[in-house]
Amino acid sequence: MTALLEVQSLSKQFLGSEGKALTDVNFSVSEGEFVSIIGPSGAGKSTLLRCINRMIDASSGEITFDDRNVTKLKKKELKMVRTKIGMIFQHYNLVDRLSVIENTLHGNLGKKSAIAGVLGLYSQEEKEQALRILSVLGLESLIYKRADQLSGGQKQRVGIARALIQNPRMLLCDEPIASLDPNSAKVIMDHLRDISTSMGITVLVNLHQVDVALKYSDKIIGINSGQVVFNGSPAAITKEDIQRIYGSEAEDLIFDLGGIHAS
């Protein structure tokens, strides 16, 4: 399988910080792969995702997406690359006063002129695409509802729809289920897995839940203190690996390696 994303020797140090948020991070992700990045809070998971789409700049190293070195791109080129990378946030980042379909259409702002964006000028084709995506995500009955009237799970599905309308090749999901109850979390993860499987879209998802990562992933990347300490399939992960990733937190985690290794 072809690598869509390659991260090489990536490091990040924030101004005024003594230690590095990321240190010599290396991994690759294939087209259509579902990859979970796991690790304790503060391990560097969110920083890593934000470096990949240049929401923040890496201190050193290279990020190659679709054969282009993202770290070297100028503003206009970066904007074009970002249209192929959808972002899904823990706290949804929706516009509360706008409807479900308006929030979904906002995903296309990166492809529009400033004036068209401000005026909300969307084509009939874009509106029909938004409706199709919302229908797939089970939101067709809510398209005119304001975002602030939705449940957390519904908001996150709108966040997914907003990312999908870009026709991305990759989705970056930053703790997408951290604020959700278990049932809503399962719905979101099922949709993300289906997007990867049926649409061939590469998915990178930050998770704190080991059991969820084991269930849904093709590959797991474990990070501790800004360094990759595991990179492999769910079937290859051991209790010792979990211990290395989570340290003292490992004892409190819920996960079943037996079910994974027996399948």
Helices and strands as residue ranges (DSSP letters): E 3-12, E 22-30, E 34-38, H 45-52, E 60-65, E 68-69, G 70-72, H 75-82, E 85-88, H 100-105, G 106-111, H 114-119, H 124-136, G 140-142, G 147-149, H 152-164, E 170-174, H 182-199, E 202-207, H 210-216, E 219-224, E 227-232, G 234-236, H 239-246, G 247-252, H 257-262
